[in-house]
Structure formats: structure tokens, C-alpha cells
């Protein structure tokens, strides 16, 4: 005879209050204190000093004048100065977009490694070791009206008159591309190389073309890296100063915000005005970066939802 056994309810687990007061880890705080002190001394204090200076009148660094927004309103209401915002965008935005457009196909081609990869990478990194001044001086010798480039084209009867490639908008664009393109390329190459080749093979096995595989599989995965590369490159190009002066025309087509801020500080002896212009430049950069990151998050979310539905 089989005895029917009725399972007895498990003993009630006594209630344990898992809430407890977290103990402050003073060791970690003390370990981070030097780094925090370093950040405050080199970033926070100068930022607050500059902000306070830009909100006062006067031509001294002690911010002894009245508290006012006149430095900002004076800059924005003066067409000869406020136009520099558009000029700065005309200098920074095209070369930033061009660097991204060149980096993506090049990184796509090199993502799995190619012959002479180390040699090519060395050539790309080499301009980083030269600096702004050396690149500008080299351009003056090579791309000048009597430089090697124009002489070669004239000797080959390609052009009749020398091309104006320095002391112009083109000169600044070339200099910025040479200096900042390696950063963009190496960053996008890192993201591109991180995409698993199994995803590409699976997409091709399902009948997708190489073009569709790129847009539906690779592009959503590298989009965060492309957005970060765009932001960093844009900020570097937007704050251009040496190239705008040495190979551009700082009184005309390359009269960017940094040039105006420098002249207000040094030539006009108005540090408050120059600091205000610098803060305007920083605000514009912040707005552009936040806009790009917001668009990246929206596009990434849309791609994820679309992929989950089998699109």
C-alpha cells in the first residue's frame, strides 16, 4: 500500500533586514584625493576664474569692474565680430566631415589587416609628431606659389598660373586634415576592427549584399565610435589658431573665434572681452557635441529596435 504523503510547507524563513548603512571607505577617498585636487587646481579653478572675469568690466585680470553681461552682448551685437562664428563653422565643419568620410572606407578596408599595414599606420601617425608650426612651415614651402607642388604642375603643363593653396581657406583645411585625420582614422579603425566577422558572414549567408551588410550590421555597431570621433575632431578644428594664422588669412576668410579672442586679450588689452569670446566658443562646442551625442543615441536606439523586429 502506497502511503500518500502530503508535503509539509517549508519552514517560514525568518525576515532578514538586508538594509544596512554603507560604511564610508576612507581609503578610497584618500586614494582619489590627489587626482581630485589635480582636477580642481587645473580645470575647475581656472574655469571659475575665467567665468568670473568674463562677467565683469574693466581691462585688468582682477575682475574689479561691475558685474554685467556686456562682454557677451557686445560681442554678439557687433557684426564684425559675431560673423566669426559662421567663419569658424566654415573652417571646422567641412574638414571634420571630410575626415570622417575618408576614414570610414579606409578603416573598412583595413579592418582585417592588409599588407604593409604597419608602414601605412606609421605614415598616418607621423604628422602627429610634427606639430602645428612644422606642418604650417612645410606647407608654405611645398604648397606656396613658388613651392614644389605648383612648380611640378606648371612643368607638366597641368596649370598655367600657380594655385593659391596657402594664405587661404584651403590652406587651413589642408593643415587641419593633415594634423587631425590620424586621430579620426585610428579611432574608427578600432571600432571597425571590433565588429565580429561572424556577423558579416552570417549576413552574407542570409543573402545580404556587402553594401546592405555594411548599413544593417556594421554601421549600427560603429556609429558610437563615429560620433565620438566626429565630436573630438570637430572640437579640435573649431579651436584652430596656429593654422588659421600661419597658412590662412586671419583678417578675412579664416578670422576664427580663437583669433578674435586672442586679439581682444593681447591687442585690445581687454582680457574680460577675450575670455567672454572664449566662453562663447566653448558653449557652441558643447551644444554641437550634445546634439551629435543625442542624435547618436536616437539612431542607435532605432537601429536596435529595428533589428529586434527582424528588419
C-alpha positions in Angstrom: 0.0 0.0 0.0 1.4 3.3 -1.1 1.2 5.9 1.6 0.0 9.3 0.4 2.4 11.8 1.7 1.4 15.4 1.8 4.3 17.8 1.5 4.5 19.9 4.5 5.1 23.6 4.0 8.6 24.7 4.3 9.5 26.4 7.4 9.0 30.1 7.2 12.1 31.9 6.5 12.7 34.5 9.1 12.7 38.0 7.8 16.2 39.4 7.5 16.6 43.1 7.1 19.2 43.5 4.4 19.2 47.2 4.8 22.3 48.5 6.3 24.3 51.6 6.5 27.1 51.7 4.0 30.4 52.4 5.6 32.4 55.2 4.1 35.5 53.8 2.6 38.0 56.5 3.6 40.9 54.6 2.0 39.4 55.0 -1.5 38.6 58.7 -0.8 42.2 59.4 0.3 43.5 57.5 -2.8 41.4 59.6 -5.1 42.1 62.9 -3.3 45.4 63.7 -5.2 43.6 63.2 -8.6 40.6 65.3 -7.4 43.0 68.0 -6.2 44.7 68.0 -9.6 41.5 68.3 -11.5 40.3 71.2 -9.2 43.6 73.0 -9.5 44.0 72.8 -13.3 40.4 72.8 -14.5 37.8 73.9 -12.0 39.6 76.9 -10.6 40.7 78.3 -14.0 37.1 77.8 -15.3 35.6 79.7 -12.4 38.2 82.4 -12.6 37.6 82.8 -16.3 33.8 82.8 -15.9 34.0 85.5 -13.2 36.4 87.6 -15.4 34.0 87.4 -18.4 31.2 88.7 -16.2 33.0 91.9 -15.2 34.0 95.1 -17.0 37.5 96.5 -16.9 40.8 95.9 -18.6 42.5 94.1 -15.7 42.7 90.5 -14.6 41.4 91.2 -11.1 37.7 91.4 -12.2 37.3 94.7 -10.3 34.6 96.1 -12.5 30.8 95.8 -12.3 29.1 92.5 -12.7 27.5 92.5 -16.2 26.8 90.6 -19.4 28.1 93.5 -21.6 31.1 91.5 -22.8 28.8 88.9 -24.3 26.2 91.3 -25.7 28.9 93.5 -27.1 30.5 90.6 -29.0 27.1 89.2 -30.3 25.8 92.6 -31.3 28.9 93.5 -33.3 28.5 92.1 -36.8 32.3 92.3 -37.5 32.9 90.0 -34.5 29.8 87.8 -34.4 30.4 86.9 -38.1 33.4 84.9 -36.9 31.0 82.3 -35.5 29.9 81.4 -39.1 33.5 81.7 -40.3 34.7 79.2 -37.7 32.0 76.7 -38.7 33.0 77.2 -42.3 36.6 76.2 -41.3 35.8 73.4 -38.9 32.8 71.6 -40.2 33.9 70.7 -43.8 37.3 69.2 -42.8 35.6 67.3 -39.9 33.1 65.7 -42.2 35.7 65.0 -44.9 37.9 63.3 -42.4 35.1 61.0 -41.3 34.1 60.2 -44.9 37.7 59.3 -45.7 38.3 57.3 -42.5 35.2 55.0 -42.8 36.0 53.3 -46.1 39.8 53.2 -45.3 39.1 51.6 -41.9 36.6 49.2 -43.5 39.3 48.1 -46.0 42.0 47.7 -43.3 39.8 46.2 -40.5 41.1 42.7 -41.0 44.7 43.6 -41.8 46.4 44.2 -45.1 49.9 44.0 -46.4 52.2 46.9 -45.3 49.7 47.7 -42.6 52.4 48.8 -40.2 54.0 51.0 -42.8 50.7 52.7 -43.7 49.9 53.2 -40.0 53.3 54.7 -39.4 52.7 57.2 -42.3 49.4 58.2 -40.8 50.8 58.7 -37.3 53.9 60.6 -38.5 52.1 64.0 -38.8 51.2 63.8 -35.1 54.9 64.1 -34.2 55.3 67.3 -36.3 53.0 69.8 -34.7 51.2 72.8 -36.0 54.1 75.0 -36.7 56.2 72.5 -38.6 53.2 71.4 -40.7 52.4 75.0 -41.5 56.1 75.8 -42.4 56.2 72.7 -44.6 53.0 73.7 -46.4 54.4 77.2 -47.1 57.4 75.6 -48.8 55.5 72.9 -50.6 52.1 74.5 -51.5 53.3 78.1 -51.9 53.0 79.9 -55.2 56.7 79.1 -55.9 56.6 75.8 -54.0 57.4 72.4 -55.3 53.8 71.4 -55.9 53.0 74.4 -58.1 56.3 74.1 -59.9 55.7 70.4 -60.7 52.2 71.1 -62.1 53.5 74.0 -64.2 56.4 71.9 -65.5 53.8 69.2 -66.6 51.7 71.9 -68.2 48.7 71.0 -65.9 48.2 74.6 -64.8 49.3 77.9 -66.1 49.1 80.1 -63.0 50.1 78.8 -59.5 47.3 77.5 -57.3 46.5 79.5 -54.2 46.8 76.8 -51.6 48.3 78.8 -48.7 47.2 82.0 -47.0 43.7 81.0 -47.9 40.8 78.8 -46.6 42.2 75.8 -48.5 45.5 76.1 -46.6 43.8 75.9 -43.2 41.7 72.9 -44.4 44.8 71.0 -45.6 46.7 71.7 -42.4 43.8 70.6 -40.2 43.3 67.4 -42.3 47.0 66.5 -42.0 47.1 67.1 -38.3 43.8 65.6 -37.1 43.0 62.9 -39.6 45.2 60.3 -37.9 43.1 60.6 -34.7 39.9 60.1 -36.6 41.1 57.2 -38.6 42.7 55.3 -35.7 39.6 55.7 -33.6 37.2 54.5 -36.3 39.6 51.6 -37.2 39.5 50.5 -33.6 35.6 50.3 -33.6 35.6 48.7 -37.1 38.1 46.0 -36.1 35.9 45.2 -33.0 33.0 44.1 -35.2 32.9 40.3 -35.2 33.5 38.8 -38.6 30.9 36.1 -37.8 28.2 38.8 -38.0 29.3 39.7 -41.5 29.5 36.1 -42.6 26.0 35.4 -41.2 24.6 38.4 -43.1 26.2 37.3 -46.4 24.9 33.7 -45.9 21.4 35.1 -45.5 21.7 36.7 -48.9 22.6 40.3 -48.0 24.9 42.1 -50.3 28.1 43.7 -49.0 26.5 47.2 -49.1 23.5 46.0 -47.2 25.6 44.2 -44.7 27.6 47.4 -44.0 24.5 49.5 -43.4 22.5 47.0 -41.5 25.2 45.2 -39.5 28.4 47.2 -39.3 27.2 50.8 -39.4 24.9 50.5 -36.2 27.9 48.9 -34.4 30.4 51.6 -35.3 28.1 54.5 -35.1 29.0 55.3 -31.4 32.7 55.4 -32.4 32.0 57.6 -35.5 30.0 60.0 -33.3 32.8 60.3 -30.7 35.4 60.7 -33.5 33.3 63.5 -35.0 33.0 65.3 -31.7 36.7 65.2 -30.8 37.7 66.2 -34.3 35.2 69.0 -34.5 36.3 70.4 -31.2 40.0 70.3 -32.3 39.1 72.0 -35.6 36.8 74.6 -34.1 39.5 75.8 -31.8 42.1 76.2 -34.6 44.6 79.0 -34.1 48.1 78.4 -35.4 47.0 77.1 -38.8 44.5 79.9 -39.2 47.2 82.5 -38.7 50.2 80.8 -40.4 48.6 79.3 -43.6 45.3 81.2 -43.6 44.0 84.7 -43.8 43.2 85.7 -40.2 41.9 89.1 -41.3 39.4 87.6 -43.7 38.3 84.1 -44.5 40.0 82.4 -41.5 39.2 85.0 -38.9 38.0 82.4 -36.5 36.9 82.8 -32.9 40.2 81.9 -31.4 41.9 84.7 -33.4 39.3 87.3 -32.2 39.7 86.1 -28.6 43.4 86.4 -28.8 43.3 89.9 -30.3 40.9 91.1 -27.7 43.2 89.8 -24.9 46.6 90.9 -26.3 46.0 93.7 -28.8 42.9 95.4 -27.3 44.1 94.8 -23.8 40.7 93.6 -22.8 41.0 90.2 -21.0 37.4 90.2 -20.0 36.2 90.5 -23.6 38.6 87.8 -24.8 37.5 85.4 -22.0 33.9 86.0 -22.9 34.6 85.2 -26.6 36.4 82.0 -25.4 33.3 81.0 -23.4 31.1 81.6 -26.4 33.3 79.3 -28.3 33.0 76.7 -25.6 29.3 77.0 -25.4 28.9 76.4 -29.1 31.2 73.4 -28.9 29.1 72.0 -26.0 25.9 72.4 -27.9 27.3 70.7 -31.1 28.7 67.8 -29.1 25.5 67.3 -27.1 23.4 67.4 -30.3 25.6 64.8 -32.0 25.5 62.5 -29.0 21.7 62.9 -28.8 21.4 62.0 -32.5 23.7 59.0 -31.9 21.6 57.7 -29.1 18.4 58.1 -31.1 19.9 56.4 -34.2 21.3 53.6 -32.1 18.0 53.0 -30.3 16.2 53.0 -33.7 18.7 50.5 -35.2 18.3 48.2 -32.1 14.6 48.2 -32.2 14.6 47.7 -36.0 17.0 44.8 -35.7 14.9 43.2 -32.9 11.8 43.2 -35.2 13.7 41.4 -37.9 14.0 44.4 -40.2 
